[in-house]
Amino acid sequence: MRKTAAAFSIIFFLACAAPAPAEKLRLAYSGSGSGEEVHLIGQQAGIFKKHGLDLEIIRIAGGSTIVQAIVAGELQLGRGSAVEVVNAQLAGFPLKILSALINKFVYSFITPPDIARPEDLRGKAVAISQFGDGSDFITRMALKSWGLEPMKDVTILQVGNSTERLAALSTRKVQGAILSLALAPRAKKLGLKVLADLSQIDAEYPQGVLYAPQSMIDKRPEALATFMRAYIESIHYFKTNRQAAFDQIAKSSGIADRQDIAEYYETLTKNFLQDIPAPSPAAVRTVLDQLAARNPRVRELKPENLVDTRFLPKSK
């Protein structure tokens, strides 16, 4: 009897001492060159696992496709553009921005060398990823700032992500495209030119946006709080572990030249990447103001309708 009681006590102790099962989350992202390495290096270094998260990361071409997967319940988190959040809200599906790694434009507008000035794009074709996503929004914004009417003065073609847009540029299938920070050095080596550095635009703009559905925020706030702690630790790890960061950049972006990797890393970490990835109200307002010009319904939205930063540390 005593042996039975002792055995039961041991089993009970082991059951109580067993670690809680890892919290499962699925995150999808699109594109490259605006800090995607952060969540990837966090997973590679075991940071999310250390925080008790079983995180699956999936790359999906096109932010609108990510939103569709979230609506279908196949994903809990998306990582892309604030434009996707606005479009989802207008469609009646409440997504919220949880964080933004960057509050500036981190794209360059790349063209063949014979395009000497923006006006030379008139009658030409430029490439984006998909209609309605961040690349479409930024491209239209740049064209309008140069006095060119999208789809009237300049044809816009759906080509794919930054790598695919670079291929279309190098083969002269298009005469212009925005490319991520990571691909600008490669574009120059291919004989292409930077027509405009969009980071010089005098406006804030949220990039590296992490978003989740309101249902996830309501039902699993602890999981999101844990994720954000691990995410912020991943930012710090990326900034302070140069060799690991270089390896991750090479793996995720396809950049082979170490000098190009170093140029991208230094520019990203020193000029753009925030330690605490808080989206600025001004950056979100830029998105709303530009989209409202095409869709008056956007004027019904305010930055506070789109953002939920409760899972970020409070600024000092």
Contacts in CASP RR format, 6 or more apart in sequence:
PFRMAT RR
TARGET T0000
AUTHOR 0000-0000-0000
METHOD contacts of the structure
MODEL  1
MRKTAAAFSIIFFLACAAPAPAEKLRLAYSGSGSGEEVHLIGQQAGIFKK
HGLDLEIIRIAGGSTIVQAIVAGELQLGRGSAVEVVNAQLAGFPLKILSA
LINKFVYSFITPPDIARPEDLRGKAVAISQFGDGSDFITRMALKSWGLEP
MKDVTILQVGNSTERLAALSTRKVQGAILSLALAPRAKKLGLKVLADLSQ
IDAEYPQGVLYAPQSMIDKRPEALATFMRAYIESIHYFKTNRQAAFDQIA
KSSGIADRQDIAEYYETLTKNFLQDIPAPSPAAVRTVLDQLAARNPRVRE
LKPENLVDTRFLPKSK
20 52 0 8 1.000
22 49 0 8 1.000
22 52 0 8 1.000
22 53 0 8 1.000
22 54 0 8 1.000
23 52 0 8 1.000
23 53 0 8 1.000
23 54 0 8 1.000
23 220 0 8 1.000
23 222 0 8 1.000
23 223 0 8 1.000
23 226 0 8 1.000
24 53 0 8 1.000
24 54 0 8 1.000
24 55 0 8 1.000
24 56 0 8 1.000
25 53 0 8 1.000
25 54 0 8 1.000
25 55 0 8 1.000
25 56 0 8 1.000
25 76 0 8 1.000
25 77 0 8 1.000
25 223 0 8 1.000
25 227 0 8 1.000
26 55 0 8 1.000
26 56 0 8 1.000
26 58 0 8 1.000
26 74 0 8 1.000
26 75 0 8 1.000
26 76 0 8 1.000
26 77 0 8 1.000
27 39 0 8 1.000
27 55 0 8 1.000
27 56 0 8 1.000
27 57 0 8 1.000
27 58 0 8 1.000
27 75 0 8 1.000
27 76 0 8 1.000
27 77 0 8 1.000
27 78 0 8 1.000
27 79 0 8 1.000
28 57 0 8 1.000
28 58 0 8 1.000
28 59 0 8 1.000
28 60 0 8 1.000
28 66 0 8 1.000
28 69 0 8 1.000
28 75 0 8 1.000
28 77 0 8 1.000
28 78 0 8 1.000
28 79 0 8 1.000
29 36 0 8 1.000
29 39 0 8 1.000
29 57 0 8 1.000
29 58 0 8 1.000
29 59 0 8 1.000
29 60 0 8 1.000
29 66 0 8 1.000
29 78 0 8 1.000
29 79 0 8 1.000
29 80 0 8 1.000
30 59 0 8 1.000
30 60 0 8 1.000
30 61 0 8 1.000
30 62 0 8 1.000
30 63 0 8 1.000
30 65 0 8 1.000
30 66 0 8 1.000
30 79 0 8 1.000
30 80 0 8 1.000
30 129 0 8 1.000
30 133 0 8 1.000
30 161 0 8 1.000
31 59 0 8 1.000
31 61 0 8 1.000
31 62 0 8 1.000
31 80 0 8 1.000
31 129 0 8 1.000
31 161 0 8 1.000
31 162 0 8 1.000
31 180 0 8 1.000
32 161 0 8 1.000
32 162 0 8 1.000
32 163 0 8 1.000
32 180 0 8 1.000
32 182 0 8 1.000
32 183 0 8 1.000
32 252 0 8 1.000
32 253 0 8 1.000
33 106 0 8 1.000
33 162 0 8 1.000
33 180 0 8 1.000
33 181 0 8 1.000
33 182 0 8 1.000
33 183 0 8 1.000
33 253 0 8 1.000
33 264 0 8 1.000
33 268 0 8 1.000
34 101 0 8 1.000
34 102 0 8 1.000
34 106 0 8 1.000
34 180 0 8 1.000
34 181 0 8 1.000
34 207 0 8 1.000
34 208 0 8 1.000
34 272 0 8 1.000
35 101 0 8 1.000
35 102 0 8 1.000
35 208 0 8 1.000
35 268 0 8 1.000
35 273 0 8 1.000
36 79 0 8 1.000
36 208 0 8 1.000
36 252 0 8 1.000
37 238 0 8 1.000
37 245 0 8 1.000
37 248 0 8 1.000
37 249 0 8 1.000
37 252 0 8 1.000
37 253 0 8 1.000
38 101 0 8 1.000
38 231 0 8 1.000
38 234 0 8 1.000
38 235 0 8 1.000
38 238 0 8 1.000
38 273 0 8 1.000
39 57 0 8 1.000
39 79 0 8 1.000
39 231 0 8 1.000
39 234 0 8 1.000
40 57 0 8 1.000
40 248 0 8 1.000
40 251 0 8 1.000
40 252 0 8 1.000
41 234 0 8 1.000
41 237 0 8 1.000
41 238 0 8 1.000
41 241 0 8 1.000
41 244 0 8 1.000
41 245 0 8 1.000
41 248 0 8 1.000
42 48 0 8 1.000
42 230 0 8 1.000
42 233 0 8 1.000
42 234 0 8 1.000
42 237 0 8 1.000
42 238 0 8 1.000
43 49 0 8 1.000
43 55 0 8 1.000
43 57 0 8 1.000
44 244 0 8 1.000
44 248 0 8 1.000
45 234 0 8 1.000
45 237 0 8 1.000
45 241 0 8 1.000
45 244 0 8 1.000
47 230 0 8 1.000
47 233 0 8 1.000
47 234 0 8 1.000
47 237 0 8 1.000
48 55 0 8 1.000
48 227 0 8 1.000
48 230 0 8 1.000
48 234 0 8 1.000
49 55 0 8 1.000
50 230 0 8 1.000
51 226 0 8 1.000
51 227 0 8 1.000
51 229 0 8 1.000
51 230 0 8 1.000
51 233 0 8 1.000
52 226 0 8 1.000
53 223 0 8 1.000
53 226 0 8 1.000
53 227 0 8 1.000
53 230 0 8 1.000
55 227 0 8 1.000
58 75 0 8 1.000
60 66 0 8 1.000
60 69 0 8 1.000
61 129 0 8 1.000
61 130 0 8 1.000
61 160 0 8 1.000
61 161 0 8 1.000
62 129 0 8 1.000
62 130 0 8 1.000
62 133 0 8 1.000
62 160 0 8 1.000
62 161 0 8 1.000
63 80 0 8 1.000
63 81 0 8 1.000
63 84 0 8 1.000
63 129 0 8 1.000
63 130 0 8 1.000
63 133 0 8 1.000
63 134 0 8 1.000
64 84 0 8 1.000
64 87 0 8 1.000
64 130 0 8 1.000
64 132 0 8 1.000
64 133 0 8 1.000
65 130 0 8 1.000
66 75 0 8 1.000
66 78 0 8 1.000
66 79 0 8 1.000
66 80 0 8 1.000
66 84 0 8 1.000
67 78 0 8 1.000
67 84 0 8 1.000
67 87 0 8 1.000
67 88 0 8 1.000
67 93 0 8 1.000
67 95 0 8 1.000
69 75 0 8 1.000
70 76 0 8 1.000
70 77 0 8 1.000
70 78 0 8 1.000
70 95 0 8 1.000
70 212 0 8 1.000
70 213 0 8 1.000
71 88 0 8 1.000
71 93 0 8 1.000
71 213 0 8 1.000
76 212 0 8 1.000
76 213 0 8 1.000
76 216 0 8 1.000
76 220 0 8 1.000
76 223 0 8 1.000
77 210 0 8 1.000
77 211 0 8 1.000
77 212 0 8 1.000
77 216 0 8 1.000
77 227 0 8 1.000
78 210 0 8 1.000
78 211 0 8 1.000
78 212 0 8 1.000
79 208 0 8 1.000
79 209 0 8 1.000
79 210 0 8 1.000
79 211 0 8 1.000
80 134 0 8 1.000
80 207 0 8 1.000
80 208 0 8 1.000
80 209 0 8 1.000
80 210 0 8 1.000
80 211 0 8 1.000
81 133 0 8 1.000
81 134 0 8 1.000
81 137 0 8 1.000
81 207 0 8 1.000
81 208 0 8 1.000
81 209 0 8 1.000
82 97 0 8 1.000
82 100 0 8 1.000
82 206 0 8 1.000
82 209 0 8 1.000
82 279 0 8 1.000
82 283 0 8 1.000
82 284 0 8 1.000
82 287 0 8 1.000
82 306 0 8 1.000
83 132 0 8 1.000
83 133 0 8 1.000
83 134 0 8 1.000
83 136 0 8 1.000
83 137 0 8 1.000
83 287 0 8 1.000
83 291 0 8 1.000
84 95 0 8 1.000
84 133 0 8 1.000
84 134 0 8 1.000
84 209 0 8 1.000
84 211 0 8 1.000
85 95 0 8 1.000
85 96 0 8 1.000
85 97 0 8 1.000
85 209 0 8 1.000
85 211 0 8 1.000
85 306 0 8 1.000
86 287 0 8 1.000
86 288 0 8 1.000
86 291 0 8 1.000
86 298 0 8 1.000
86 301 0 8 1.000
86 306 0 8 1.000
87 132 0 8 1.000
88 94 0 8 1.000
88 95 0 8 1.000
89 95 0 8 1.000
89 301 0 8 1.000
89 305 0 8 1.000
89 306 0 8 1.000
90 295 0 8 1.000
90 297 0 8 1.000
90 298 0 8 1.000
90 301 0 8 1.000
93 213 0 8 1.000
94 213 0 8 1.000
94 214 0 8 1.000
95 211 0 8 1.000
95 212 0 8 1.000
95 213 0 8 1.000
95 214 0 8 1.000
96 211 0 8 1.000
96 212 0 8 1.000
96 213 0 8 1.000
96 214 0 8 1.000
96 217 0 8 1.000
96 306 0 8 1.000
96 307 0 8 1.000
96 308 0 8 1.000
97 206 0 8 1.000
97 209 0 8 1.000
97 210 0 8 1.000
97 211 0 8 1.000
97 279 0 8 1.000
97 284 0 8 1.000
97 306 0 8 1.000
97 307 0 8 1.000
97 308 0 8 1.000
98 210 0 8 1.000
98 211 0 8 1.000
98 212 0 8 1.000
98 224 0 8 1.000
98 228 0 8 1.000
98 308 0 8 1.000
98 309 0 8 1.000
98 311 0 8 1.000
98 312 0 8 1.000
99 209 0 8 1.000
99 210 0 8 1.000
99 228 0 8 1.000
99 231 0 8 1.000
99 277 0 8 1.000
99 278 0 8 1.000
99 279 0 8 1.000
99 309 0 8 1.000
99 311 0 8 1.000
99 312 0 8 1.000
100 206 0 8 1.000
100 207 0 8 1.000
100 208 0 8 1.000
100 209 0 8 1.000
100 210 0 8 1.000
100 274 0 8 1.000
100 277 0 8 1.000
100 278 0 8 1.000
100 279 0 8 1.000
100 280 0 8 1.000
100 283 0 8 1.000
101 207 0 8 1.000
101 208 0 8 1.000
101 209 0 8 1.000
101 235 0 8 1.000
101 272 0 8 1.000
101 273 0 8 1.000
101 274 0 8 1.000
101 277 0 8 1.000
102 206 0 8 1.000
102 207 0 8 1.000
102 208 0 8 1.000
102 272 0 8 1.000
102 273 0 8 1.000
102 274 0 8 1.000
103 204 0 8 1.000
103 205 0 8 1.000
103 206 0 8 1.000
103 207 0 8 1.000
103 274 0 8 1.000
103 279 0 8 1.000
103 280 0 8 1.000
103 282 0 8 1.000
103 283 0 8 1.000
104 199 0 8 1.000
104 204 0 8 1.000
104 205 0 8 1.000
104 207 0 8 1.000
104 271 0 8 1.000
104 272 0 8 1.000
105 138 0 8 1.000
105 198 0 8 1.000
105 199 0 8 1.000
105 201 0 8 1.000
105 203 0 8 1.000
105 205 0 8 1.000
105 207 0 8 1.000
106 180 0 8 1.000
106 181 0 8 1.000
106 198 0 8 1.000
106 199 0 8 1.000
106 207 0 8 1.000
106 268 0 8 1.000
106 272 0 8 1.000
107 138 0 8 1.000
107 178 0 8 1.000
107 179 0 8 1.000
107 180 0 8 1.000
107 181 0 8 1.000
107 198 0 8 1.000
107 199 0 8 1.000
108 178 0 8 1.000
108 179 0 8 1.000
108 181 0 8 1.000
108 184 0 8 1.000
108 187 0 8 1.000
108 194 0 8 1.000
108 195 0 8 1.000
108 196 0 8 1.000
108 197 0 8 1.000
108 198 0 8 1.000
109 142 0 8 1.000
109 176 0 8 1.000
109 177 0 8 1.000
109 178 0 8 1.000
109 194 0 8 1.000
109 195 0 8 1.000
109 196 0 8 1.000
109 198 0 8 1.000
110 166 0 8 1.000
110 169 0 8 1.000
110 176 0 8 1.000
110 177 0 8 1.000
110 178 0 8 1.000
110 179 0 8 1.000
110 184 0 8 1.000
110 187 0 8 1.000
110 192 0 8 1.000
110 193 0 8 1.000
110 194 0 8 1.000
110 195 0 8 1.000
111 120 0 8 1.000
111 121 0 8 1.000
111 169 0 8 1.000
111 175 0 8 1.000
111 176 0 8 1.000
111 192 0 8 1.000
111 193 0 8 1.000
111 195 0 8 1.000
112 169 0 8 1.000
112 172 0 8 1.000
112 175 0 8 1.000
112 176 0 8 1.000
112 191 0 8 1.000
112 192 0 8 1.000
112 193 0 8 1.000
113 191 0 8 1.000
113 192 0 8 1.000
113 193 0 8 1.000
114 120 0 8 1.000
115 121 0 8 1.000
115 124 0 8 1.000
115 175 0 8 1.000
115 176 0 8 1.000
115 193 0 8 1.000
115 195 0 8 1.000
117 195 0 8 1.000
118 143 0 8 1.000
118 146 0 8 1.000
118 147 0 8 1.000
118 148 0 8 1.000
118 195 0 8 1.000
118 196 0 8 1.000
119 146 0 8 1.000
119 148 0 8 1.000
121 143 0 8 1.000
121 146 0 8 1.000
121 148 0 8 1.000
121 153 0 8 1.000
121 154 0 8 1.000
121 175 0 8 1.000
121 176 0 8 1.000
122 148 0 8 1.000
122 153 0 8 1.000
122 154 0 8 1.000
123 153 0 8 1.000
123 154 0 8 1.000
123 155 0 8 1.000
124 154 0 8 1.000
124 155 0 8 1.000
124 174 0 8 1.000
124 175 0 8 1.000
124 176 0 8 1.000
125 154 0 8 1.000
125 155 0 8 1.000
125 156 0 8 1.000
125 157 0 8 1.000
125 173 0 8 1.000
125 174 0 8 1.000
125 175 0 8 1.000
125 176 0 8 1.000
126 139 0 8 1.000
126 143 0 8 1.000
126 154 0 8 1.000
126 155 0 8 1.000
126 156 0 8 1.000
126 157 0 8 1.000
126 174 0 8 1.000
126 175 0 8 1.000
126 176 0 8 1.000
126 177 0 8 1.000
127 156 0 8 1.000
127 157 0 8 1.000
127 158 0 8 1.000
127 159 0 8 1.000
127 160 0 8 1.000
127 164 0 8 1.000
127 165 0 8 1.000
127 168 0 8 1.000
127 169 0 8 1.000
127 173 0 8 1.000
127 174 0 8 1.000
127 176 0 8 1.000
127 177 0 8 1.000
128 135 0 8 1.000
128 136 0 8 1.000
128 139 0 8 1.000
128 156 0 8 1.000
128 157 0 8 1.000
128 158 0 8 1.000
128 159 0 8 1.000
128 160 0 8 1.000
128 165 0 8 1.000
128 177 0 8 1.000
128 178 0 8 1.000
129 135 0 8 1.000
129 136 0 8 1.000
129 158 0 8 1.000
129 159 0 8 1.000
129 160 0 8 1.000
129 161 0 8 1.000
129 165 0 8 1.000
130 136 0 8 1.000
130 158 0 8 1.000
130 160 0 8 1.000
131 156 0 8 1.000
131 158 0 8 1.000
135 165 0 8 1.000
135 178 0 8 1.000
136 156 0 8 1.000
137 287 0 8 1.000
137 290 0 8 1.000
137 291 0 8 1.000
138 178 0 8 1.000
138 198 0 8 1.000
138 205 0 8 1.000
139 150 0 8 1.000
139 156 0 8 1.000
139 177 0 8 1.000
139 178 0 8 1.000
140 150 0 8 1.000
140 156 0 8 1.000
140 290 0 8 1.000
141 290 0 8 1.000
142 178 0 8 1.000
142 196 0 8 1.000
142 198 0 8 1.000
142 201 0 8 1.000
143 149 0 8 1.000
143 150 0 8 1.000
143 153 0 8 1.000
143 154 0 8 1.000
144 150 0 8 1.000
145 201 0 8 1.000
147 153 0 8 1.000
148 154 0 8 1.000
150 156 0 8 1.000
157 168 0 8 1.000
157 174 0 8 1.000
159 165 0 8 1.000
159 168 0 8 1.000
159 173 0 8 1.000
159 174 0 8 1.000
159 177 0 8 1.000
162 179 0 8 1.000
162 180 0 8 1.000
162 182 0 8 1.000
162 183 0 8 1.000
163 183 0 8 1.000
165 174 0 8 1.000
165 177 0 8 1.000
165 178 0 8 1.000
165 179 0 8 1.000
166 177 0 8 1.000
166 179 0 8 1.000
166 183 0 8 1.000
166 186 0 8 1.000
166 187 0 8 1.000
166 190 0 8 1.000
168 174 0 8 1.000
168 177 0 8 1.000
169 175 0 8 1.000
169 176 0 8 1.000
169 177 0 8 1.000
169 179 0 8 1.000
169 187 0 8 1.000
169 190 0 8 1.000
169 192 0 8 1.000
170 187 0 8 1.000
170 190 0 8 1.000
170 192 0 8 1.000
176 195 0 8 1.000
178 198 0 8 1.000
179 187 0 8 1.000
181 264 0 8 1.000
181 267 0 8 1.000
181 268 0 8 1.000
181 272 0 8 1.000
182 249 0 8 1.000
182 253 0 8 1.000
182 255 0 8 1.000
182 264 0 8 1.000
183 253 0 8 1.000
183 255 0 8 1.000
184 194 0 8 1.000
185 255 0 8 1.000
185 257 0 8 1.000
185 259 0 8 1.000
185 260 0 8 1.000
185 263 0 8 1.000
185 264 0 8 1.000
186 255 0 8 1.000
186 257 0 8 1.000
186 260 0 8 1.000
187 194 0 8 1.000
188 194 0 8 1.000
199 271 0 8 1.000
199 272 0 8 1.000
203 282 0 8 1.000
203 286 0 8 1.000
204 280 0 8 1.000
204 282 0 8 1.000
204 283 0 8 1.000
204 286 0 8 1.000
205 283 0 8 1.000
205 286 0 8 1.000
205 287 0 8 1.000
206 279 0 8 1.000
206 280 0 8 1.000
206 283 0 8 1.000
206 284 0 8 1.000
206 287 0 8 1.000
208 277 0 8 1.000
209 279 0 8 1.000
210 231 0 8 1.000
210 277 0 8 1.000
212 224 0 8 1.000
216 224 0 8 1.000
217 224 0 8 1.000
217 308 0 8 1.000
221 310 0 8 1.000
221 311 0 8 1.000
224 311 0 8 1.000
225 311 0 8 1.000
227 311 0 8 1.000
228 311 0 8 1.000
228 312 0 8 1.000
231 277 0 8 1.000
232 275 0 8 1.000
232 276 0 8 1.000
232 277 0 8 1.000
232 312 0 8 1.000
232 313 0 8 1.000
235 273 0 8 1.000
235 274 0 8 1.000
235 275 0 8 1.000
235 277 0 8 1.000
236 275 0 8 1.000
237 244 0 8 1.000
238 244 0 8 1.000
238 245 0 8 1.000
238 248 0 8 1.000
238 269 0 8 1.000
238 273 0 8 1.000
239 245 0 8 1.000
239 269 0 8 1.000
239 273 0 8 1.000
239 275 0 8 1.000
242 265 0 8 1.000
245 265 0 8 1.000
246 258 0 8 1.000
246 261 0 8 1.000
246 262 0 8 1.000
246 265 0 8 1.000
249 255 0 8 1.000
249 261 0 8 1.000
249 264 0 8 1.000
249 265 0 8 1.000
250 256 0 8 1.000
250 261 0 8 1.000
253 264 0 8 1.000
255 261 0 8 1.000
255 264 0 8 1.000
276 312 0 8 1.000
276 313 0 8 1.000
276 315 0 8 1.000
277 312 0 8 1.000
278 309 0 8 1.000
278 312 0 8 1.000
278 315 0 8 1.000
279 307 0 8 1.000
279 309 0 8 1.000
281 303 0 8 1.000
281 304 0 8 1.000
281 307 0 8 1.000
284 303 0 8 1.000
284 306 0 8 1.000
284 307 0 8 1.000
285 303 0 8 1.000
288 298 0 8 1.000
288 299 0 8 1.000
288 301 0 8 1.000
288 302 0 8 1.000
288 303 0 8 1.000
288 306 0 8 1.000
291 298 0 8 1.000
292 298 0 8 1.000
292 299 0 8 1.000
END
